[in-house]
Amino acid sequence: MPTTVDREVSATRATKTPLNRSQITGFWGAWAGWTLDGMDSFIYALVLAPALTELLPRSGYEATPANVGLAGSILFALFLVGWGLSFIWGPLADRFGRTKVLAATIFTFAIFTGLAATAHTVWELGIYRFLAGVGIGGEWALAGTYVAEAWPEDRRKMGAGYLQTGYYAGFFLAAALNYTIGATFGWRAMFLVGLFPVVVSIMVLLRVKETDKWERAETVHPHVRHESSLKTIFNAQYRKRTIVAAVLLTVAIIGLWAGAVYEPSAVVQLATKAGMDKHDAARMASIATGLLSIGTIIGCLALPPMAEKIGRRKTLAVYFVGMAASIALAFGWAFYLPNGLVPFIALLVVLGFFGGNFALFSLWLPEQFETRVRATAFAFCTSIGRFFGAIVNFGIGAMVLHMKTLGVPIAITAVAFLIGLAVIPLAPETKGQELPN
């Protein structure tokens, strides 16, 4: 029979600290930015084929499937390099605050996404995507840092899961827009829609209060204000966890982006093989992307309770195993079946669920670094993997060109998760620990 103390403890655990107006507004600002970030990122994957089919001849190249695939890989690699350079936003946020710099990242990726609609050559499109990538890459780090610092301790873990759903809600939104606007008005209209985040950036800048943790850190440690936060995350205290976190994020980026970015092209090929015309195949790719997004959103929401129950490291291991298996089966098996469209899409839902592993980093990274370098560490660890992702993407493009197939090169990326499983034990377990000041 439960005692009075047991009942009081249970009641305490069941009652969550209420969020104030600033915390709610700030979360929705960060979530909306992250949603539109995801939408912007995936627009490129959805309009890749029609955009390059139009722009390659204007750039002096024949629009063959092989050239479209190679040019797509090169442009996506440039986008990832821009995303990798986004680590510059972290030190700025540790120096000037989270909200102003968060607004600047949103403004940057929105403007250059809109300008992509004006591209007349492949190279112009590549430049705009590179600059949009610089803005896009910083949004996650600053949004994740903001929510971790602004939300109460008993809510911030689930807040990380809620925040991460935004990116994949953006995938769903991009798919819906492609199904309607893209299918009707073409790829340029899709990029123009990317201008909408400018409104969000203004709202973030004007309405969201700076986090108390950052303001306290500025008061308590004024002498470190001008020290290099990038140098600090590689001192004796943080060096190992910075490197390990960067490696784990590299693994996640290689795997998820290899699967997700090429998913629409794979679905179009399978749908065409099943007898659909070009228009219906494109819409089937949008439907498949929507299902992938729903699976990922569920994975993001399932992750924080699991991480609280079995710990951060074991949770990431479960998700990495799931990602390796689903990528290998989807692209290495279902893609080559005579009637592979349905099993491929079914496996995409599974792939999407385990793609929710990114929610763990939104929860885990802030727990590993103190406030004065948190944004820098988050931005660096989430950005460095994009450079390696760019290299892998070049390799995938070359393999697709050489092997004349999309499936096997993508399936091979599942090996990255095996490397990740070997690295996970080196990361610190922070289950049950409060966010450090």
N, C-alpha and C positions, 0 to 999 in steps of 0.2 A: 504494500500500500504506500503510495507516494507521501512523503512528509511535506510539511509546510515549506521547508527550504527548497525541496524539489519543485514544488509548484511555483514558487517565486522565481527560481532559475528558468523554468520552462516559459513562464510568462515574459521574463526579460528577453529570452531568445526569440520569442514570437513577436515581440514588439520592436519594430525597426525605428531608428531615429528619423523623424519627419524631415523632408527636404524643404528648405526655404525657397522663396520665389527666385532668388538669384541662382541657386543651384539648379532649379528646374529649367530656367531660361538658358543658363549656360549649357546644360546637357543637350537641350534640343538644338541649340545653335551648333554645338560640336557634332551632334548626330546628323543634322541636316547637311553640314559641310562634308562629313564623311560619306553620307549617302550620295551626294552630288559628285564627290570624288570618285566613288565606285562607278557611278553612271558614266562619268567622263572617261575613266580608264577602259571601260568595256565598250564604249561607243566605237573605239578604234577597231576592236576585234570584230564587231558586227558589220562595220562598213568597209573593212579591209579590201575585200574582193572588188566591190564596185568602184571604190575610190581609186585603187591602183589600176584597174582596167581602163579607167578614163585618163589617169595621169601619166601612165608609163609611155603611151604613144606620144604625148606632148613633150616628154622628156627624152625622146629619141630611142625608146626601147619597145620591142614588140610585147604585147600583153598576153604572153603565153602563160599557162598555169604554172610552169616552172619559174618564170620571171616574176609572176605575182607572188609566189611563195617565197622566193629569195628576197625580193624587195620588201615584202612584209616583215620578214625576219630582221632585215637591216634596220628598217624604220622602228620596229619594236625594240631592237637593241639600243638605238639612239634614245628612245623614250626611257628605257631603263637606266641609261647613263645619266640622263637628266634627273631621273628619280634618285639615283645614287648621290648626285651632287646636292640633293636637298638636305643633307646633314648640316648645311650652313644655317638652317633655321633654328636648330637646337641651341647653339651658343647665343643666338639673338634672343631667344625666348628666356634663357636663364639670365640674360643681361637686362632685357626691357620688359619682361612679363609675358604671360601666356596668351592673353586675349588679343592684344594688338598684333602680335606676330602670327597668331592663328588666322586672323582676318586677312593678313597680307598673303598667306599661302593660298587661301581660297580665291582671293582676287587674282593672283598670278595665274593659277591654272584655268580659271574661267576665261580670262581675256585671251590667252593663247589658244584655248580650245575653240573659241569663237572665230579667231583669225584663221584657224585651219580650214574653215569653210571657204576662204578666199584663195586657197592654194591653186596655182596653175601648173605646178610641176611636182614631181615626187620629192625633190629636194626642198622646196618650200614647205611641203607638208611635214617633212622630217624635222626641219628647224622649229616649226610651231609645236610639234609633238615633244621635241626635246625640251623646250622652254616650259610647256605645260607640265611635263614630268617633274621639273624642279619644284613647281608649286604643289603638285599632287603629293609628292613624296613627303613633304613636311607636314601635311594635314594630320596624318595618323599620329605621328609622334606628339604633336601639340595637343590634339584632341584627347589622346590617351592620358597624357600628363595632366591636362586640365581636370578631367573627370576623376582621376585618382586623387588629386589634391583637394578638389572642391567638395567631393561627396564624403559623408560620414564614414568612419571606419567600417561599421557594420553593413554598409551598403555598397562600398566601392567595388567589391569583387564582382557582384552581380552587375554593377554599373558597367564594368568592362565588357561583359557579355552583351548587354543591351547596346553599348556603343558600337561594338563590332558588327552587329546586325545591320547597321546603317550601310556599310560598304556593299553588302550583298543585296540589300534592298535597292541599292543603286544599280546593281546588275539587273535586277528584276525591272526596274524603271527603264533602263536602257533597252531591254528586250521589248518592253511594252511600246516604247517610242519607236523602235525599229519596225515593230509589227504594224504601227499606224503611220507615223510621220515618215519614217525611213522608206517604207514600202510605197508610200504615195508621192513624196517630194524628193527622195533621194538622199545621198550621203551628206551633201553640203548642209541640208536642213538639220541633220542630226548634230553636226558640229555647232551650228548656231544655237541650238538648245543649250549647249554648254555654257552660254553666257549667263544663264540664270543664277549660278552661284554668287555673282557679284552682289546680289541682293542679300544673300546670307552673310557675306563678309561684312557688309555695312551694319547689319543687325548685330553681329558678334562684336564689332568694334564699339558700337554705341550703347548696347544694352547689357552686356555681360560684365560682371564685376571680376576683378583680378582675384586669384585664389589667396586665401589668408596665409597658407603655408609659404607661398612665394614672398609675400609681403613681410612675414615674420623673419624669413631667412635673410632678406635684404636688411632688416633692422639689426638682427643678431650678428650677422657676418659682413658688415660694410667693408672690412679690410680685404675681403676676397672678391669684391665686385669687379675688379679689373684683372683678376687672374684668369688664365686660360682654362675654361671648363673642359675643352677638348683634351688638353694636356692632363688634367686631373683624372679623367676616366681611364688613363693609362698609368697612373701611379701604382705603387705597391698594393694599395688597398683594393683597387678596382680592376687592375689589369686582366686578371684571369676571368672574372665574370663578364667583362666587356667582350673579350675575345670569344668566350663560349657562347654568349648570347648572340653575337654576330654570326657565328657559324650555324647555330640552330635556325636563325631567321633566314640565312642563305638557303638552307635545305628547304624550308617551308616555301620560300619564294620560287625556287627552281621548280619544285613539284607542282605547286598550285598554278603558277602562271603557265607552265608548259601544258598542263591539262586544260585550264580554263580558257586561255587565249586561243588555242587551236580547236577548242570544242565546237564553235559555230561552223568552221570550215569542215570539220569531220562530219557534223550532222548534215550539212549541205551535200557532201559527197554521198553519204549513206541514203539520204532522201532521194537524190537524183537516181541512185542505183535502184531504189525501190519504185521508180517510175514517176516521181513527182516532177512537175515543171519547175523552172527557175524561181518563179514567184512563190509557189507553195513550199519549195525547199527552203527559201529564205525565212518564210514564216515559221516553218518547223524548227529552224535554228533558234528563233526567238522563243518559241515554246520550250525548247530544251533548256535554254538559258534561264528561263523563269523557273523551271523545275530544279535546276542546279542551285539557283539562288535560294529557293525555299528550303532545300536540304541543308544549305550552309547556315541559314538563319537558325534552323532548329539545332544544328551542331553548336553554334555560338551560345545559345541559351542553355544547352545541356552541359556545357563545359564548366562554368564556374562552380555549380554544386559538386561536380565530380572532383574538381581540383581541391575543393574544401574537404572532401571526404577521403580521397586517397593521396592527395598531394600533387604538387605541380609537375614533378618529374614523371611520375607514373601516368598522369593524365596525358602529357605530351607524347609519351611512348605509345599509348593506346591510339591516339589520333594519327601518329606517324605510321604505325602498322596499317591502319585503315586506309590511309592515303596511298601507301605503296601498293597494297593489294588492289584497290579500286582503279588506280591508273593503269597498272599492268593488265588487269582483266578488260577494262574498257577499250584501251587502245591496242593492246597486244592480242586480244581474243575476239571480243564482240565486233570490233571494227572490221574484221576479216570474215565474219560469218556471211553466208549467202543472203540471209535476211536479218542483218545485224542492227537495224535501226532501233527497234524496241528494246532489245537487251542493252544496247549502248546507252540509250537514254535512261534506262533503269539504273545502270551502273553510275551514270552521272549524278543521280540523286544521292547515292552512297558516297561518291567522291565529294560532293558538295558538303555532306554532313561532316566528314572528317577534315574538309577544308576549313571548318570552323576552328582549327587549331590556332589561327591567328588571334582569336579572343584570349587565349592563354597569355600571349605576349603583352596584350593590353593590361592584363591583370598582374603579370609576373615581373615585367621589367621595372615598373615604378617601385616595386618592393625591394629591388636590389641596389638602388642608388638614392643618396640623400637629395634634398630639395634643390640645393644650389647647382647640382650638375645633372638633375634628373632629365630635363628636356634634351640636353646635349647627348646623354647616354642613349636615350630612347631614339633620337633622330639618327645617331651614328649607327646603332645596331640595326635599325630598320632600313637604313640606306645602303650600307656597305654590301649587303647581299644582292642589291640590284646590279652592281658592277659585275659580279660573278654570274648573275642571271643573264646579263647582256652577252657575256662570253658563251654561256651555254646556249643562248638563243641563236647566236651565229652558228654554233655547232649543229643545232637542230635544223636550221635552214640548209646548211651544207649537206646534211644527211638526207633530208627530204629531196633535195635536188639530185643527189647521187643515187639514192635507193628508189626514187620515183614513187614513194609512198609516204603517207603521213603517220600511220599508226605506230610502226616499230620505233622510229626515233623518239616519239613521245613516251611510249611504254618504257623505254630505257631510263627515263628520268626517275622512275620509281626507285632506282638504286640509290639516289640521293638520300632517301629516307632511311635506308639501312645505315648509311654513314651517320645520320642524325641520331639514330638509336644508340650508336657507340659513344656519342658525345654527351648525351643527356646526363649520365651519372656525374659528369664534371661540373654541372651547374648547381648552384646553391638551392636547397629546399627551403622555401620561405613560408610554408603552410603554418598558419597560426600566428604569424608575426605582423605587427602593425607597420604602416608605412613610415619609413625612417624620416626624421626631420633633417 
